[in-house]
Amino acid sequence: MQTTNRQLRLQSRPKGLLAPGDLQLVESPVPELKDGQALARLKYLSIDPTMRVWMAADTYLPAVPIGEVMRALGFAEIIESRHPDYKKDDRVTGLTGLQDYVLIDASAKQFFQKVPKIPFVSDTVFLGVLGMNGLTAFFGMEIAAPKKGETLVVSAAAGATGSIAGQIAKIHGCRVVGIAGTDDKCAWITKELGFDAAINYKHPDWKEKLAAATPDGIDIDFENIGGEIMQEVLSRMNLHGRVVVCGFISGYTKADPNMVSLGTVIVKRLHIQGFLILDYAARSMEAATQLGQWKMFGKLKDRETIVEGLEKAPDAINMLFTGGNTGKLIVKL
Ligand SMILES: NC(=O)c1ccc[n+]([C@@H]2O[C@H](COP(=O)([O-])OP(=O)(O)OC[C@H]3O[C@@H](n4cnc5c(N)ncnc54)[C@H](OP(=O)(O)O)[C@@H]3O)[C@@H](O)[C@H]2O)c1
């Protein structure tokens, strides 16, 4: 076993995209085990937009303190254990941080979940479609309560969460329109995932195309972006439509995020609800079971963008904000 634990620690709070040095690679000794502790080696890191939020300020979780290991979800294998609940080769997902090894003790245990080894299923699904993003799409769609024949628009539609949310809406019989940032992403969600239409918001006529793709208006907005894109979607909502606010990624790298005028909410009598996946921890098995069945029967397809090497994690975080990923973004260690 190696004796060095490489860690990415937060050195400065980024302005805009991460700059070199905002996260600093440092080496520290692999911690020695005491009774009641287990040591896990990271295999995969989940790269999520909320990490940029955690770097900036206190929000729904406290900001990561300067000098601390950057908070992140990951998939790890237990390599040594003096903890009664874990044995060698157990596999866990949880708040591992951006590092090679993580120590799990009684206080940290609530942040980790054991995951099974399933034949022909890759480990990485426990970070994506059967992990945080799949669960977010599942419970977000539960709030949306889609009905057969309704029109749902989802933004960041070729991303980890949006691609699953759109497919769940298809399972419920909706007309699904995705908004994404490249023609290749639009082709993937229509040709492979079965979305009814896709709009590339970088084309100058995207608003006209959105109008053409939603001739009966929009009943549900599954919102991942905010700003101008959300504003345009709201303007096409039907009376009493539902807006599920999952994320506002267009604002996470800005000091002055794009605001959305809520006048339409009154005029259209919209129901608007935000949610956070961490409120649904107690129901994670229920969602993962349903998502797993859909995946097994080919009703849910997923894609991953894999970046290799802990030292590449800062670049990977930036990829989320420049559209460099399709599907779930993962760093492989
Ligand atoms: N509420 C919750 O509990 C919860 C949990 C997980 C995620 N989320 C939210 O869900 C959203 C998606 O997260 P994810 O993890 O699934 O990431 P993701 O969609 O896999 O990746 C982010 C994508 O957002 C698009 N994007 C980035 N900046 C943009 C901008 N300024 N305008 C338009 N599109 C932009 C990019 O795709 P394009 O190429 O299409 O631009 C990028 O690939 C985020 O807002 C995130 O915060 C919320």
The ligand as a MOL file (V3000), in Angstrom:
LIG
                    3D

  0  0  0     0  0            999 V3000
M  V30 BEGIN CTAB
M  V30 COUNTS 48 52 0 0 0
M  V30 BEGIN ATOM
M  V30 1 N -31.1740 20.2850 -6.5910 0
M  V30 2 C -30.2750 19.3280 -6.4230 0
M  V30 3 O -30.2430 18.6410 -5.4040 0
M  V30 4 C -29.2800 19.0630 -7.5250 0
M  V30 5 C -28.5080 17.8880 -7.5380 0
M  V30 6 C -27.6500 17.6820 -8.6310 0
M  V30 7 C -27.5340 18.6450 -9.6390 0
M  V30 8 N -28.2870 19.7780 -9.5360 0 CHG=1
M  V30 9 C -28.2200 20.8060 -10.5710 0
M  V30 10 O -28.5360 20.2210 -11.8060 0
M  V30 11 C -27.8770 20.9400 -12.8440 0
M  V30 12 C -27.1140 19.9650 -13.7160 0
M  V30 13 O -26.1080 19.3610 -12.9230 0
M  V30 14 P -25.3300 18.0620 -13.4150 0
M  V30 15 O -24.5050 17.5940 -12.2870 0
M  V30 16 O -26.2770 17.1270 -14.0440 0 CHG=-1
M  V30 17 O -24.3340 18.6750 -14.4940 0
M  V30 18 P -24.3230 18.3910 -16.0490 0
M  V30 19 O -25.6670 18.7850 -16.5860 0
M  V30 20 O -23.8070 17.0350 -16.3150 0
M  V30 21 O -23.2230 19.4250 -16.5610 0
M  V30 22 C -23.4930 20.7820 -16.6100 0
M  V30 23 C -23.9560 21.1930 -18.0290 0
M  V30 24 O -24.6040 22.4470 -17.9180 0
M  V30 25 C -24.4860 23.1390 -19.1450 0
M  V30 26 N -24.1470 24.5400 -18.8490 0
M  V30 27 C -23.1130 24.9890 -18.1020 0
M  V30 28 N -23.1230 26.3330 -18.0480 0
M  V30 29 C -24.1780 26.7430 -18.7970 0
M  V30 30 C -24.7130 28.0110 -19.1300 0
M  V30 31 N -24.1660 29.1680 -18.6700 0
M  V30 32 N -25.7990 28.0680 -19.9330 0
M  V30 33 C -26.3550 26.9150 -20.4070 0
M  V30 34 N -25.9050 25.6860 -20.1120 0
M  V30 35 C -24.8330 25.5950 -19.3100 0
M  V30 36 C -23.3650 22.4570 -19.9430 0
M  V30 37 O -23.9380 21.7770 -21.0490 0
M  V30 38 P -24.2240 22.5100 -22.4710 0
M  V30 39 O -23.1630 22.0330 -23.4200 0
M  V30 40 O -25.5740 22.0010 -22.8050 0
M  V30 41 O -24.1550 23.9920 -22.2470 0
M  V30 42 C -22.8020 21.4200 -18.9800 0
M  V30 43 O -22.3980 20.2350 -19.6150 0
M  V30 44 C -26.9920 21.9860 -12.1620 0
M  V30 45 O -27.6730 23.2110 -12.1150 0
M  V30 46 C -26.8480 21.4250 -10.7630 0
M  V30 47 O -26.5640 22.4050 -9.8120 0
M  V30 48 C -29.1400 20.0110 -8.5130 0
M  V30 END ATOM
M  V30 BEGIN BOND
M  V30 1 1 1 2
M  V30 2 2 2 3
M  V30 3 1 2 4
M  V30 4 1 4 5
M  V30 5 2 4 48
M  V30 6 2 5 6
M  V30 7 1 6 7
M  V30 8 2 7 8
M  V30 9 1 8 9
M  V30 10 1 8 48
M  V30 11 1 9 10
M  V30 12 1 9 46
M  V30 13 1 10 11
M  V30 14 1 11 12
M  V30 15 1 11 44
M  V30 16 1 12 13
M  V30 17 1 13 14
M  V30 18 2 14 15
M  V30 19 1 14 16
M  V30 20 1 14 17
M  V30 21 1 17 18
M  V30 22 2 18 19
M  V30 23 1 18 20
M  V30 24 1 18 21
M  V30 25 1 21 22
M  V30 26 1 22 23
M  V30 27 1 23 24
M  V30 28 1 23 42
M  V30 29 1 24 25
M  V30 30 1 25 26
M  V30 31 1 25 36
M  V30 32 1 26 27
M  V30 33 1 26 35
M  V30 34 2 27 28
M  V30 35 1 28 29
M  V30 36 1 29 30
M  V30 37 2 29 35
M  V30 38 1 30 31
M  V30 39 2 30 32
M  V30 40 1 32 33
M  V30 41 2 33 34
M  V30 42 1 34 35
M  V30 43 1 36 37
M  V30 44 1 36 42
M  V30 45 1 37 38
M  V30 46 2 38 39
M  V30 47 1 38 40
M  V30 48 1 38 41
M  V30 49 1 42 43
M  V30 50 1 44 45
M  V30 51 1 44 46
M  V30 52 1 46 47
M  V30 END BOND
M  V30 END CTAB
M  END
